[in-house]
Amino acid sequence: MFIDSLKTNETKHYRCGQTIGNYLTKHGVPLLSRDGSFMVFPRTKNLEKALSGMPVALRMLAKVGVLNG
């Protein structure tokens, strides 16, 4: 079940593209909502752990906006 009309809050939610979203779901982070091609996740310790363990190449592409744009 997804939240359909979720208003994202940067302090409570993490919004990313589908490539990073798929990585996060494979690492056990629950998906809250989809916003077009973007995915919204709750900011939890599990999310922070998955983001810190993300491969460097994927992290760099996300930082320059290639994957989230």
Buried (B, 14 or more C-beta within 10 A) or exposed (E): EEEEEBEEEEEEBBBBBBBBBEBBBEBEBEBBBBBEEBBBBBBEEBBEEBBEEBEEEEBEBBEEEEBBE
